[in-house]
Amino acid sequence: MAPETGTITADPLVAYLDVAEIRRALVLSVAYQFGNPNRPAVNGEDAKVRAENDWTSEQVARFPERLRGLCGFNPLRGYALQELIRCAGPAPAL
């Protein structure tokens, strides 16, 4: 059975992996969508990108042996290098 569309947290994701007998998964942040040049501008874009990447990182940190995460951002934005450095840092503490 496929998951519903929308937000899915780490717990049900790992349960789906168990059912499918998949050991590990890659979780991709959708933060790029806040800076997508093909979409309308978003107020507070950089803060929303950080929040989305933080949420994704927190979910992944709950199952470090099962999940790997990738942050997302528009690499052409002024905050991109700072977000890259921030995302490459240590995982959030739970």
Residue pairs with C-beta under 8 A, 6 or more apart in sequence:
3 12
3 13
3 16
9 59
10 59
10 60
10 62
10 63
10 67
11 62
13 25
13 27
13 59
13 67
14 63
14 66
14 67
17 23
17 24
17 25
17 66
23 66
24 65
24 66
24 67
24 68
25 66
25 67
25 68
26 67
26 68
26 69
26 70
27 56
27 59
27 60
27 67
27 68
27 69
27 70
28 56
28 69
28 70
28 72
29 52
29 53
29 55
29 56
29 57
29 69
29 70
29 71
29 72
30 52
30 72
31 48
31 49
31 50
31 52
31 53
31 56
31 71
31 72
31 73
32 49
32 72
32 73
32 74
33 39
33 72
34 42
34 45
34 48
34 49
34 52
35 42
35 45
35 49
35 73
35 74
35 77
36 74
37 74
37 76
42 48
45 77
46 77
46 79
46 83
49 72
49 73
49 79
49 83
50 83
50 86
52 72
53 71
53 72
53 73
53 83
53 86
53 87
54 92
56 69
56 71
56 72
57 69
57 71
57 87
57 91
57 92
58 92
58 94
59 67
59 69
60 67
60 68
60 69
60 91
61 91
61 92
61 94
62 94
64 91
71 83
71 84
71 87
73 79
73 80
73 83
73 84
74 80
75 84
